[in-house]
């Protein structure tokens, strides 16, 4: 039987001044308020932006809390070497206060590449949560 060293969570990054989601707003007043639990994202797109920002600042607790219970992993380990550098919203459908589902298609760039995803969201008990996503061809 081999002994495994327990994995440590990625250390948090320094709190940014400008929000990583690309809004141009102060992080504390933009996605930071969602991360701190002071407010819930009002739309699927706002949730997607806040989840991107959570990846940037390595807030695994927020990522897990905003993941649909049906598809949420038991734990989440982020690569401490990953450096996210930008977010571009390519399209949205539904996902407002008048909908129970919505989608957001985006491109998130990181040092060395990019991630293109078509994400699905649901409103569960009044809160938007990430369900899953597809990776469309470039």
The first five atom37 places (N, CA, C, CB, O) and aatype in JSON, in Angstrom:
{
  "aatype": [20, 20, 20, 20, 20, 20, 20, 20, 20, 20, 20, 20, 20, 20, 20, 20, 20, 20, 20, 20, 20, 20, 20, 20, 20, 20, 20, 20, 20, 20, 20, 20, 20, 20, 20, 20, 20, 20, 20, 20, 20, 20, 20, 20, 20, 20, 20, 20, 20, 20, 20, 20, 20, 20, 20, 20, 20, 20, 20, 20, 20, 20, 20, 20, 20, 20, 20, 20, 20, 20, 20, 20, 20, 20, 20, 20, 20, 20, 20, 20, 20, 20, 20, 20, 20, 20, 20, 20, 20, 20, 20, 20, 20, 20, 20, 20, 20, 20, 20, 20, 20, 20, 20, 20, 20, 20, 20, 20, 20, 20, 20, 20, 20, 20, 20, 20, 20, 20, 20, 20, 20, 20, 20, 20, 20, 20, 20, 20, 20, 20, 20, 20, 20, 20, 20, 20, 20, 20],
  "atom_mask": [
    [1, 1, 1, 1, 1],
    [1, 1, 1, 1, 1],
    [1, 1, 1, 1, 1],
    [1, 1, 1, 1, 1],
    [1, 1, 1, 1, 1],
    [1, 1, 1, 1, 1],
    [1, 1, 1, 1, 1],
    [1, 1, 1, 1, 1],
    [1, 1, 1, 1, 1],
    [1, 1, 1, 1, 1],
    [1, 1, 1, 1, 1],
    [1, 1, 1, 1, 1],
    [1, 1, 1, 1, 1],
    [1, 1, 1, 1, 1],
    [1, 1, 1, 1, 1],
    [1, 1, 1, 1, 1],
    [1, 1, 1, 1, 1],
    [1, 1, 1, 1, 1],
    [1, 1, 1, 1, 1],
    [1, 1, 1, 1, 1],
    [1, 1, 1, 1, 1],
    [1, 1, 1, 1, 1],
    [1, 1, 1, 1, 1],
    [1, 1, 1, 1, 1],
    [1, 1, 1, 1, 1],
    [1, 1, 1, 1, 1],
    [1, 1, 1, 1, 1],
    [1, 1, 1, 1, 1],
    [1, 1, 1, 1, 1],
    [1, 1, 1, 1, 1],
    [1, 1, 1, 1, 1],
    [1, 1, 1, 1, 1],
    [1, 1, 1, 1, 1],
    [1, 1, 1, 1, 1],
    [1, 1, 1, 1, 1],
    [1, 1, 1, 1, 1],
    [1, 1, 1, 1, 1],
    [1, 1, 1, 1, 1],
    [1, 1, 1, 1, 1],
    [1, 1, 1, 1, 1],
    [1, 1, 1, 1, 1],
    [1, 1, 1, 1, 1],
    [1, 1, 1, 1, 1],
    [1, 1, 1, 1, 1],
    [1, 1, 1, 1, 1],
    [1, 1, 1, 1, 1],
    [1, 1, 1, 1, 1],
    [1, 1, 1, 1, 1],
    [1, 1, 1, 1, 1],
    [1, 1, 1, 1, 1],
    [1, 1, 1, 1, 1],
    [1, 1, 1, 1, 1],
    [1, 1, 1, 1, 1],
    [1, 1, 1, 1, 1],
    [1, 1, 1, 1, 1],
    [1, 1, 1, 1, 1],
    [1, 1, 1, 1, 1],
    [1, 1, 1, 1, 1],
    [1, 1, 1, 1, 1],
    [1, 1, 1, 1, 1],
    [1, 1, 1, 1, 1],
    [1, 1, 1, 1, 1],
    [1, 1, 1, 1, 1],
    [1, 1, 1, 1, 1],
    [1, 1, 1, 1, 1],
    [1, 1, 1, 1, 1],
    [1, 1, 1, 1, 1],
    [1, 1, 1, 1, 1],
    [1, 1, 1, 1, 1],
    [1, 1, 1, 1, 1],
    [1, 1, 1, 1, 1],
    [1, 1, 1, 1, 1],
    [1, 1, 1, 1, 1],
    [1, 1, 1, 1, 1],
    [1, 1, 1, 1, 1],
    [1, 1, 1, 1, 1],
    [1, 1, 1, 1, 1],
    [1, 1, 1, 1, 1],
    [1, 1, 1, 1, 1],
    [1, 1, 1, 1, 1],
    [1, 1, 1, 1, 1],
    [1, 1, 1, 1, 1],
    [1, 1, 1, 1, 1],
    [1, 1, 1, 1, 1],
    [1, 1, 1, 1, 1],
    [1, 1, 1, 1, 1],
    [1, 1, 1, 1, 1],
    [1, 1, 1, 1, 1],
    [1, 1, 1, 1, 1],
    [1, 1, 1, 1, 1],
    [1, 1, 1, 1, 1],
    [1, 1, 1, 1, 1],
    [1, 1, 1, 1, 1],
    [1, 1, 1, 1, 1],
    [1, 1, 1, 1, 1],
    [1, 1, 1, 1, 1],
    [1, 1, 1, 1, 1],
    [1, 1, 1, 1, 1],
    [1, 1, 1, 1, 1],
    [1, 1, 1, 1, 1],
    [1, 1, 1, 1, 1],
    [1, 1, 1, 1, 1],
    [1, 1, 1, 1, 1],
    [1, 1, 1, 1, 1],
    [1, 1, 1, 1, 1],
    [1, 1, 1, 1, 1],
    [1, 1, 1, 1, 1],
    [1, 1, 1, 1, 1],
    [1, 1, 1, 1, 1],
    [1, 1, 1, 1, 1],
    [1, 1, 1, 1, 1],
    [1, 1, 1, 1, 1],
    [1, 1, 1, 1, 1],
    [1, 1, 1, 1, 1],
    [1, 1, 1, 1, 1],
    [1, 1, 1, 1, 1],
    [1, 1, 1, 1, 1],
    [1, 1, 1, 1, 1],
    [1, 1, 1, 1, 1],
    [1, 1, 1, 1, 1],
    [1, 1, 1, 1, 1],
    [1, 1, 1, 1, 1],
    [1, 1, 1, 1, 1],
    [1, 1, 1, 1, 1],
    [1, 1, 1, 1, 1],
    [1, 1, 1, 1, 1],
    [1, 1, 1, 1, 1],
    [1, 1, 1, 1, 1],
    [1, 1, 1, 1, 1],
    [1, 1, 1, 1, 1],
    [1, 1, 1, 1, 1],
    [1, 1, 1, 1, 1],
    [1, 1, 1, 1, 1],
    [1, 1, 1, 1, 1],
    [1, 1, 1, 1, 1],
    [1, 1, 1, 1, 1],
    [1, 1, 1, 1, 1],
    [1, 1, 1, 1, 1]
  ],
  "atom_positions": [
    [[0.85, -1.17, 0.0], [0.0, 0.0, 0.0], [0.9, 1.24, 0.0], [-0.97, 0.0, 1.22], [1.81, 1.35, 0.82]],
    [[0.65, 2.15, -0.91], [1.46, 3.36, -0.96], [0.77, 4.48, -0.2], [1.72, 3.78, -2.42], [-0.46, 4.52, -0.11]],
    [[1.56, 5.36, 0.32], [1.02, 6.52, 1.03], [0.97, 7.69, 0.05], [1.9, 6.86, 2.3], [1.93, 7.97, -0.67]],
    [[-0.15, 8.35, 0.05], [-0.31, 9.5, -0.83], [-0.27, 10.77, 0.0], [-1.63, 9.42, -1.63], [-0.84, 10.85, 1.09]],
    [[0.4, 11.74, -0.54], [0.42, 13.04, 0.12], [-0.9, 13.74, -0.19], [1.64, 13.89, -0.36], [-1.29, 13.84, -1.35]],
    [[-1.59, 14.25, 0.86], [-2.84, 14.95, 0.58], [-2.59, 16.19, -0.27], [-3.55, 15.34, 1.89], [-1.6, 16.9, -0.08]],
    [[-3.5, 16.44, -1.2], [-3.37, 17.63, -2.05], [-3.84, 18.84, -1.29], [-4.17, 17.47, -3.35], [-4.81, 18.8, -0.54]],
    [[-3.13, 19.92, -1.5], [-3.5, 21.18, -0.88], [-4.25, 22.03, -1.88], [-2.26, 21.93, -0.34], [-3.95, 22.0, -3.08]],
    [[-5.26, 22.8, -1.39], [-5.95, 23.68, -2.33], [-5.01, 24.75, -2.85], [-7.18, 24.33, -1.67], [-4.04, 25.13, -2.19]],
    [[-5.3, 25.22, -4.05], [-4.48, 26.29, -4.63], [-4.56, 27.52, -3.74], [-4.95, 26.63, -6.08], [-5.64, 27.85, -3.26]],
    [[-3.44, 28.19, -3.51], [-3.5, 29.39, -2.68], [-4.28, 30.48, -3.39], [-2.08, 29.88, -2.33], [-4.21, 30.59, -4.62]],
    [[-5.03, 31.28, -2.62], [-5.78, 32.35, -3.27], [-4.83, 33.38, -3.89], [-6.71, 33.03, -2.27], [-3.7, 33.56, -3.44]],
    [[-5.32, 34.02, -4.92], [-4.53, 35.08, -5.53], [-4.84, 36.38, -4.81], [-4.81, 35.2, -7.06], [-5.81, 36.46, -4.05]],
    [[-4.03, 37.38, -5.04], [-4.29, 38.68, -4.45], [-5.62, 39.21, -4.99], [-3.13, 39.68, -4.74], [-5.94, 39.0, -6.16]],
    [[-6.37, 39.89, -4.15], [-7.65, 40.45, -4.58], [-7.41, 41.54, -5.61], [-8.43, 41.0, -3.37], [-6.68, 42.49, -5.34]],
    [[-8.02, 41.41, -6.78], [-7.82, 42.41, -7.82], [-8.58, 43.7, -7.5], [-8.27, 41.87, -9.18], [-9.55, 43.69, -6.75]],
    [[-8.12, 44.79, -8.06], [-8.83, 46.07, -7.92], [-9.94, 46.15, -8.95], [-7.85, 47.26, -8.08], [-11.09, 46.41, -8.59]],
    [[-9.62, 45.94, -10.22], [-10.62, 45.94, -11.29], [-11.14, 44.52, -11.44], [-10.01, 46.48, -12.64], [-10.36, 43.56, -11.4]],
    [[-12.44, 44.37, -11.6], [-13.03, 43.04, -11.67], [-12.53, 42.28, -12.89], [-14.56, 43.14, -11.71], [-12.52, 42.82, -14.0]],
    [[-12.11, 41.02, -12.7], [-11.62, 40.21, -13.82], [-12.68, 39.91, -14.87], [-11.07, 38.92, -13.29], [-12.33, 39.52, -15.98]],
    [[-13.97, 40.08, -14.55], [-15.03, 39.7, -15.48], [-15.1, 40.61, -16.7], [-16.35, 39.7, -14.78], [-15.82, 40.3, -17.65]],
    [[-14.38, 41.71, -16.68], [-14.36, 42.6, -17.83], [-15.37, 43.73, -17.78], [-14.59, 41.82, -19.05], [-15.52, 44.46, -18.76]],
    [[-16.07, 43.89, -16.68], [-17.08, 44.94, -16.56], [-16.46, 46.33, -16.47], [-17.96, 44.69, -15.36], [-17.11, 47.33, -16.79]],
    [[-15.2, 46.4, -16.03], [-14.56, 47.68, -15.8], [-14.84, 48.23, -14.41], [-15.0, 48.67, -16.84], [-14.29, 49.27, -14.03]],
    [[-15.68, 47.55, -13.65], [-16.03, 47.99, -12.31], [-15.0, 47.51, -11.29], [-17.43, 47.48, -11.92], [-14.16, 46.66, -11.59]],
    [[-15.07, 48.07, -10.1], [-14.24, 47.65, -8.99], [-14.67, 46.22, -8.6], [-14.37, 48.63, -7.77], [-15.86, 45.94, -8.5]],
    [[-13.7, 45.34, -8.38], [-13.99, 43.94, -8.05], [-14.91, 43.83, -6.83], [-12.69, 43.18, -7.78], [-15.86, 43.04, -6.85]],
    [[-14.64, 44.59, -5.79], [-15.43, 44.49, -4.56], [-16.91, 44.79, -4.81], [-14.88, 45.45, -3.51], [-17.78, 44.18, -4.18]],
    [[-17.2, 45.72, -5.73], [-18.57, 46.11, -6.01], [-19.21, 45.29, -7.13], [-18.62, 47.57, -6.38], [-20.42, 45.34, -7.33]],
    [[-18.41, 44.53, -7.85], [-18.92, 43.74, -8.98], [-19.02, 42.28, -8.53], [-17.98, 43.89, -10.24], [-19.91, 41.96, -7.75]],
    [[-18.16, 41.42, -8.99], [-18.23, 40.0, -8.66], [-17.86, 39.7, -7.21], [-17.33, 39.22, -9.58], [-18.29, 38.69, -6.66]],
    [[-17.09, 40.57, -6.6], [-16.7, 40.36, -5.21], [-17.88, 40.24, -4.28], [-15.81, 41.48, -4.76], [-17.85, 39.45, -3.33]],
    [[-18.94, 41.01, -4.52], [-20.12, 40.93, -3.65], [-20.82, 39.58, -3.78], [-21.1, 42.06, -3.99], [-21.4, 39.09, -2.81]],
    [[-20.77, 38.98, -4.97], [-21.33, 37.64, -5.14], [-20.45, 36.61, -4.43], [-21.48, 37.28, -6.64], [-20.95, 35.71, -3.76]],
    [[-19.15, 36.75, -4.58], [-18.22, 35.81, -3.95], [-18.36, 35.86, -2.43], [-16.78, 36.13, -4.36], [-18.25, 34.83, -1.77]],
    [[-18.59, 37.05, -1.87], [-18.73, 37.19, -0.42], [-20.12, 36.79, 0.08], [-18.44, 38.63, -0.01], [-20.34, 36.73, 1.29]],
    [[-21.04, 36.5, -0.83], [-22.39, 36.09, -0.45], [-23.31, 37.24, -0.09], [-22.31, 35.16, 0.71], [-24.36, 37.02, 0.51]],
    [[-22.94, 38.47, -0.46], [-23.77, 39.63, -0.15], [-24.93, 39.79, -1.12], [-22.91, 40.89, -0.16], [-25.9, 40.48, -0.81]],
    [[-24.84, 39.18, -2.26], [-25.89, 39.24, -3.28], [-25.77, 37.99, -4.14], [-25.77, 40.55, -4.15], [-24.74, 37.31, -4.15]],
    [[-26.85, 37.7, -4.87], [-26.85, 36.58, -5.82], [-26.83, 37.16, -7.23], [-28.09, 35.64, -5.61], [-27.44, 38.2, -7.48]],
    [[-26.15, 36.51, -8.12], [-26.11, 36.96, -9.52], [-27.53, 36.96, -10.08], [-25.17, 36.03, -10.38], [-28.22, 35.95, -10.0]],
    [[-27.98, 38.09, -10.64], [-29.37, 38.2, -11.08], [-29.68, 37.55, -12.43], [-29.74, 39.63, -11.16], [-30.85, 37.36, -12.77]],
    [[-28.66, 37.21, -13.2], [-28.86, 36.59, -14.51], [-27.84, 35.48, -14.72], [-28.76, 37.65, -15.65], [-26.86, 35.38, -13.99]],
    [[-28.1, 34.65, -15.72], [-27.14, 33.6, -16.05], [-25.81, 34.21, -16.48], [-27.7, 32.69, -17.18], [-24.75, 33.7, -16.11]],
    [[-25.85, 35.31, -17.25], [-24.6, 35.93, -17.68], [-23.83, 36.51, -16.5], [-24.89, 37.03, -18.71], [-22.6, 36.4, -16.45]],
    [[-24.52, 37.13, -15.56], [-23.84, 37.66, -14.37], [-23.2, 36.52, -13.58], [-24.83, 38.45, -13.48], [-22.09, 36.67, -13.05]],
    [[-23.89, 35.38, -13.49], [-23.31, 34.24, -12.79], [-22.08, 33.73, -13.53], [-24.35, 33.11, -12.64], [-21.06, 33.43, -12.92]],
    [[-22.17, 33.64, -14.87], [-21.02, 33.17, -15.64], [-19.83, 34.09, -15.43], [-21.37, 33.08, -17.13], [-18.71, 33.61, -15.22]],
    [[-20.06, 35.4, -15.48], [-18.97, 36.36, -15.26], [-18.38, 36.2, -13.86], [-19.47, 37.81, -15.47], [-17.16, 36.26, -13.68]],
    [[-19.25, 36.0, -12.88], [-18.75, 35.86, -11.5], [-18.0, 34.55, -11.32], [-19.92, 35.94, -10.51], [-17.05, 34.48, -10.53]],
    [[-18.4, 33.52, -12.03], [-17.67, 32.25, -11.94], [-16.31, 32.38, -12.61], [-18.48, 31.1, -12.59], [-15.32, 31.84, -12.11]],
    [[-16.24, 33.09, -13.73], [-14.94, 33.33, -14.35], [-14.03, 34.05, -13.35], [-15.09, 34.16, -15.67], [-12.88, 33.68, -13.16]],
    [[-14.57, 35.1, -12.72], [-13.78, 35.84, -11.72], [-13.36, 34.95, -10.57], [-14.58, 37.04, -11.19], [-12.26, 35.11, -10.02]],
    [[-14.22, 34.01, -10.18], [-13.87, 33.08, -9.1], [-12.71, 32.18, -9.52], [-15.09, 32.22, -8.71], [-11.87, 31.85, -8.7]],
    [[-12.66, 31.78, -10.79], [-11.5, 31.02, -11.26], [-10.24, 31.88, -11.17], [-11.72, 30.53, -12.71], [-9.19, 31.39, -10.78]],
    [[-10.35, 33.15, -11.53], [-9.19, 34.05, -11.49], [-8.65, 34.17, -10.07], [-9.57, 35.44, -12.03], [-7.44, 34.1, -9.85]],
    [[-9.55, 34.37, -9.09], [-9.11, 34.56, -7.7], [-9.06, 33.24, -6.92], [-10.04, 35.55, -6.98], [-8.76, 33.23, -5.72]],
    [[-9.35, 32.14, -7.6], [-9.29, 30.79, -7.03], [-10.24, 30.59, -5.85], [-7.87, 30.49, -6.58], [-9.86, 30.04, -4.81]],
    [[-11.47, 31.04, -6.02], [-12.49, 30.9, -4.98], [-13.28, 29.61, -5.24], [-13.45, 32.14, -4.95], [-14.38, 29.66, -5.81]],
    [[-12.73, 28.47, -4.84], [-13.36, 27.18, -5.09], [-14.69, 27.05, -4.35], [-12.43, 26.05, -4.7], [-15.61, 26.39, -4.84]],
    [[-14.81, 27.66, -3.19], [-16.07, 27.6, -2.44], [-17.22, 28.18, -3.24], [-15.93, 28.33, -1.11], [-18.3, 27.6, -3.3]],
    [[-16.98, 29.34, -3.86], [-18.02, 29.97, -4.67], [-18.33, 29.12, -5.89], [-17.58, 31.38, -5.11], [-19.5, 28.94, -6.24]],
    [[-17.31, 28.59, -6.54], [-17.54, 27.77, -7.72], [-18.41, 26.56, -7.37], [-16.21, 27.31, -8.32], [-19.33, 26.23, -8.12]],
    [[-18.14, 25.91, -6.26], [-18.94, 24.75, -5.86], [-20.35, 25.17, -5.45], [-18.25, 24.0, -4.71], [-21.31, 24.47, -5.78]],
    [[-20.5, 26.28, -4.74], [-21.83, 26.75, -4.32], [-22.72, 27.11, -5.5], [-21.7, 27.94, -3.4], [-23.94, 27.0, -5.41]],
    [[-22.11, 27.54, -6.59], [-22.9, 27.98, -7.76], [-22.95, 26.92, -8.85], [-22.31, 29.27, -8.32], [-23.27, 27.24, -10.0]],
    [[-22.66, 25.7, -8.51], [-22.72, 24.57, -9.44], [-23.97, 23.78, -9.11], [-21.44, 23.66, -9.34], [-24.23, 23.52, -7.94]],
    [[-24.75, 23.4, -10.1], [-25.99, 22.66, -9.87], [-25.68, 21.38, -9.08], [-26.68, 22.31, -11.22], [-24.73, 20.68, -9.41]],
    [[-26.48, 21.08, -8.04], [-26.22, 19.88, -7.24], [-26.18, 18.59, -8.06], [-27.27, 19.75, -6.16], [-25.48, 17.64, -7.71]],
    [[-26.94, 18.56, -9.15], [-27.0, 17.37, -10.0], [-25.69, 17.1, -10.73], [-28.13, 17.51, -11.02], [-25.38, 15.94, -11.02]],
    [[-24.91, 18.14, -11.02], [-23.68, 17.97, -11.82], [-22.42, 18.41, -11.07], [-23.8, 18.76, -13.09], [-21.32, 18.28, -11.61]],
    [[-22.56, 18.91, -9.86], [-21.43, 19.44, -9.09], [-20.47, 18.31, -8.67], [-21.93, 20.2, -7.85], [-20.92, 17.27, -8.19]],
    [[-19.17, 18.52, -8.86], [-18.21, 17.52, -8.37], [-18.11, 17.58, -6.84], [-16.81, 17.76, -9.0], [-18.48, 18.58, -6.22]],
    [[-17.63, 16.51, -6.26], [-17.49, 16.47, -4.79], [-16.46, 17.48, -4.31], [-17.1, 15.06, -4.33], [-16.58, 18.04, -3.22]],
    [[-15.44, 17.7, -5.11], [-14.41, 18.68, -4.77], [-13.85, 19.26, -6.05], [-13.27, 18.04, -3.91], [-14.06, 18.73, -7.14]],
    [[-13.16, 20.36, -5.9], [-12.61, 21.05, -7.06], [-11.2, 21.48, -6.74], [-13.49, 22.27, -7.45], [-10.95, 22.16, -5.74]],
    [[-10.29, 21.08, -7.58], [-8.88, 21.44, -7.4], [-8.45, 22.29, -8.59], [-7.98, 20.17, -7.26], [-8.52, 21.83, -9.74]],
    [[-8.01, 23.5, -8.33], [-7.58, 24.4, -9.39], [-6.07, 24.36, -9.53], [-8.06, 25.83, -9.12], [-5.34, 24.25, -8.54]],
    [[-5.62, 24.44, -10.75], [-4.18, 24.44, -11.03], [-3.6, 25.79, -10.63], [-3.9, 24.14, -12.54], [-3.98, 26.81, -11.2]],
    [[-2.7, 25.83, -9.65], [-2.15, 27.11, -9.19], [-1.31, 27.82, -10.26], [-1.3, 26.89, -7.96], [-1.01, 29.01, -10.13]],
    [[-0.93, 27.1, -11.32], [-0.14, 27.73, -12.39], [-1.0, 28.4, -13.45], [0.74, 26.68, -13.05], [-0.49, 29.16, -14.27]],
    [[-2.31, 28.12, -13.44], [-3.22, 28.68, -14.44], [-3.37, 30.18, -14.2], [-4.6, 27.97, -14.39], [-3.67, 30.61, -13.09]],
    [[-3.16, 30.95, -15.25], [-3.31, 32.41, -15.2], [-4.34, 32.84, -16.24], [-1.93, 33.13, -15.44], [-4.04, 32.9, -17.44]],
    [[-5.55, 33.14, -15.78], [-6.61, 33.6, -16.65], [-6.35, 35.06, -17.02], [-8.0, 33.44, -15.98], [-5.97, 35.86, -16.17]],
    [[-6.56, 35.4, -18.3], [-6.19, 36.73, -18.76], [-7.32, 37.52, -19.4], [-5.08, 36.63, -19.73], [-7.14, 38.71, -19.69]],
    [[-8.49, 36.92, -19.65], [-9.57, 37.69, -20.24], [-10.82, 36.88, -20.5], [-9.12, 38.31, -21.5], [-10.77, 35.65, -20.61]],
    [[-11.93, 37.58, -20.6], [-13.22, 36.95, -20.85], [-13.95, 37.71, -21.95], [-14.07, 36.91, -19.56], [-14.01, 38.94, -21.93]],
    [[-14.5, 36.96, -22.89], [-15.29, 37.55, -23.97], [-16.62, 36.8, -24.05], [-14.52, 37.5, -25.34], [-16.63, 35.59, -24.27]],
    [[-17.73, 37.51, -23.87], [-19.05, 36.91, -24.01], [-19.4, 36.91, -25.49], [-20.13, 37.68, -23.16], [-19.42, 37.96, -26.12]],
    [[-19.67, 35.73, -26.04], [-19.96, 35.59, -27.47], [-21.45, 35.54, -27.76], [-19.3, 34.34, -28.0], [-21.87, 35.84, -28.88]],
    [[-22.24, 35.17, -26.77], [-23.69, 35.11, -26.97], [-24.4, 34.64, -25.73], [-24.03, 34.19, -28.13], [-23.81, 33.96, -24.88]],
    [[-25.68, 35.0, -25.62], [-26.52, 34.55, -24.51], [-27.91, 34.24, -25.04], [-26.58, 35.62, -23.38], [-28.32, 34.78, -26.07]],
    [[-28.62, 33.39, -24.34], [-30.04, 33.18, -24.62], [-30.74, 32.95, -23.29], [-30.26, 31.97, -25.6], [-30.26, 32.22, -22.42]],
    [[-31.9, 33.6, -23.15], [-32.69, 33.53, -21.92], [-31.81, 33.89, -20.72], [-33.31, 32.11, -21.74], [-30.9, 34.71, -20.85]],
    [[-32.07, 33.31, -19.57], [-31.21, 33.54, -18.41], [-31.49, 34.8, -17.62], [-29.83, 33.57, -18.85], [-30.65, 35.24, -16.84]],
    [[-32.69, 35.42, -17.82], [-33.02, 36.61, -17.03], [-33.97, 36.23, -15.9], [-33.66, 37.71, -17.93], [-34.26, 35.05, -15.69]],
    [[-34.45, 37.22, -15.18], [-35.4, 36.98, -14.09], [-36.7, 36.35, -14.59], [-35.71, 38.29, -13.37], [-37.46, 35.79, -13.79]],
    [[-36.97, 36.43, -15.89], [-38.19, 35.88, -16.47], [-38.03, 34.44, -16.97], [-38.66, 36.77, -17.6], [-38.97, 33.88, -17.52]],
    [[-36.85, 33.86, -16.79], [-36.56, 32.53, -17.32], [-36.15, 31.57, -16.2], [-35.46, 32.6, -18.37], [-35.74, 31.99, -15.12]],
    [[-36.26, 30.28, -16.48], [-35.77, 29.27, -15.53], [-34.48, 28.62, -16.03], [-36.84, 28.19, -15.3], [-33.8, 27.92, -15.28]],
    [[-34.14, 28.87, -17.29], [-32.89, 28.35, -17.85], [-32.26, 29.44, -18.72], [-33.13, 27.04, -18.68], [-32.92, 30.41, -19.09]],
    [[-31.0, 29.26, -19.02], [-30.31, 30.19, -19.9], [-29.0, 29.59, -20.35], [-30.07, 31.52, -19.19], [-28.51, 28.62, -19.78]],
    [[-28.44, 30.18, -21.4], [-27.14, 29.75, -21.88], [-26.25, 30.96, -22.1], [-27.27, 28.94, -23.2], [-26.72, 32.07, -22.37]],
    [[-24.96, 30.74, -21.96], [-23.95, 31.76, -22.23], [-22.82, 31.09, -23.0], [-23.43, 32.43, -20.91], [-22.29, 30.06, -22.56]],
    [[-22.46, 31.66, -24.13], [-21.32, 31.17, -24.89], [-20.21, 32.2, -24.7], [-21.66, 30.97, -26.43], [-20.43, 33.4, -24.85]],
    [[-19.03, 31.71, -24.35], [-17.93, 32.62, -24.03], [-16.59, 32.05, -24.45], [-17.91, 32.92, -22.55], [-16.46, 30.87, -24.75]],
    [[-15.61, 32.93, -24.46], [-14.22, 32.53, -24.65], [-13.44, 33.13, -23.48], [-13.65, 33.01, -26.05], [-13.44, 34.34, -23.28]],
    [[-12.77, 32.27, -22.73], [-11.92, 32.71, -21.63], [-10.48, 32.42, -22.04], [-12.28, 31.98, -20.27], [-10.14, 31.3, -22.41]],
    [[-9.64, 33.43, -21.98], [-8.25, 33.25, -22.36], [-7.38, 33.08, -21.13], [-7.75, 34.44, -23.2], [-7.68, 33.6, -20.06]],
    [[-6.31, 32.34, -21.31], [-5.33, 32.12, -20.26], [-3.96, 32.13, -20.92], [-5.59, 30.77, -19.49], [-3.84, 32.02, -22.14]],
    [[-2.94, 32.26, -20.1], [-1.59, 32.25, -20.66], [-1.39, 30.95, -21.41], [-0.51, 32.43, -19.55], [-1.4, 29.87, -20.82]],
    [[-1.2, 31.06, -22.72], [-0.95, 29.88, -23.53], [-2.14, 29.35, -24.29], [-0.42, 28.83, -22.68], [-2.0, 28.38, -25.04]],
    [[-3.34, 29.94, -24.13], [-4.47, 29.4, -24.87], [-5.8, 30.03, -24.5], [-4.55, 27.93, -24.65], [-5.86, 31.1, -23.9]],
    [[-6.86, 29.33, -24.88], [-8.2, 29.83, -24.57], [-9.16, 28.65, -24.42], [-8.7, 30.81, -25.66], [-8.9, 27.54, -24.89]],
    [[-10.26, 28.93, -23.76], [-11.34, 27.96, -23.54], [-12.6, 28.56, -24.14], [-11.52, 27.63, -22.01], [-13.0, 29.66, -23.77]],
    [[-13.25, 27.84, -25.07], [-14.49, 28.28, -25.69], [-15.57, 27.32, -25.21], [-14.39, 28.3, -27.28], [-15.47, 26.12, -25.43]],
    [[-16.61, 27.87, -24.53], [-17.64, 27.0, -23.96], [-19.02, 27.59, -24.18], [-17.39, 26.79, -22.47], [-19.21, 28.8, -24.16]],
    [[-19.98, 26.7, -24.39], [-21.4, 27.04, -24.43], [-21.98, 26.45, -23.15], [-22.14, 26.47, -25.76], [-22.19, 25.24, -23.05]],
    [[-22.23, 27.3, -22.14], [-22.63, 26.86, -20.81], [-24.14, 26.93, -20.62], [-21.94, 27.7, -19.74], [-24.81, 27.81, -21.16]],
    [[-24.65, 25.97, -19.85], [-26.07, 25.93, -19.51], [-26.25, 26.26, -18.03], [-26.69, 24.54, -19.85], [-25.47, 25.81, -17.18]],
    [[-27.28, 27.04, -17.74], [-27.57, 27.48, -16.38], [-29.04, 27.23, -16.08], [-27.21, 28.97, -16.18], [-29.87, 27.21, -16.98]],
    [[-29.35, 27.04, -14.79], [-30.73, 26.91, -14.33], [-30.91, 27.79, -13.11], [-31.08, 25.43, -14.01], [-29.97, 28.04, -12.36]],
    [[-32.14, 28.25, -12.94], [-32.48, 29.0, -11.74], [-33.11, 28.0, -10.77], [-33.46, 30.21, -12.06], [-34.17, 27.44, -11.05]],
    [[-32.46, 27.78, -9.64], [-32.91, 26.81, -8.65], [-33.18, 27.55, -7.34], [-31.85, 25.68, -8.44], [-32.28, 28.18, -6.78]],
    [[-34.4, 27.47, -6.87], [-34.79, 28.17, -5.65], [-34.41, 29.64, -5.68], [-34.16, 27.5, -4.44], [-33.95, 30.19, -4.69]],
    [[-34.6, 30.27, -6.83], [-34.34, 31.69, -6.98], [-32.9, 32.09, -7.23], [-34.8, 32.38, -5.79], [-32.6, 33.28, -7.31]],
    [[-32.01, 31.12, -7.36], [-30.59, 31.42, -7.59], [-30.1, 30.73, -8.86], [-29.72, 31.0, -6.38], [-30.41, 29.56, -9.09]],
    [[-29.34, 31.45, -9.67], [-28.76, 30.87, -10.88], [-27.61, 29.96, -10.5], [-28.29, 31.97, -11.85], [-26.79, 30.3, -9.65]],
    [[-27.54, 28.79, -11.16], [-26.44, 27.85, -10.96], [-25.98, 27.33, -12.32], [-26.87, 26.68, -10.03], [-26.76, 27.22, -13.26]],
    [[-24.7, 27.0, -12.38], [-24.09, 26.41, -13.58], [-24.46, 24.94, -13.62], [-22.52, 26.6, -13.59], [-24.34, 24.24, -12.62]],
    [[-24.91, 24.46, -14.78], [-25.27, 23.05, -14.95], [-24.12, 22.31, -15.62], [-26.57, 22.9, -15.77], [-23.53, 21.4, -15.04]],
    [[-23.81, 22.69, -16.86], [-22.74, 22.04, -17.6], [-22.48, 22.84, -18.87], [-23.1, 20.55, -17.94], [-23.09, 23.89, -19.08]],
    [[-21.58, 22.35, -19.69], [-21.27, 23.06, -20.91], [-20.71, 22.16, -21.99], [-20.31, 24.15, -20.63], [-20.24, 21.05, -21.74]],
    [[-20.79, 22.67, -23.21], [-20.21, 22.0, -24.38], [-19.07, 22.87, -24.89], [-21.28, 21.75, -25.5], [-19.03, 24.07, -24.65]],
    [[-18.16, 22.24, -25.59], [-17.01, 22.96, -26.14], [-17.14, 22.94, -27.67], [-15.66, 22.32, -25.68], [-16.7, 22.0, -28.33]],
    [[-17.74, 24.01, -28.22], [-17.94, 24.05, -29.67], [-16.6, 24.08, -30.41], [-18.78, 25.27, -30.06], [-15.57, 24.49, -29.88]],
    [[-16.65, 23.64, -31.64], [-15.46, 23.71, -32.49], [-15.1, 25.18, -32.68], [-15.69, 23.01, -33.87], [-15.98, 26.04, -32.69]],
    [[-13.83, 25.45, -32.81], [-13.34, 26.82, -32.97], [-14.09, 27.5, -34.06], [-11.85, 26.86, -33.26], [-13.83, 28.67, -34.35]]
  ]
}
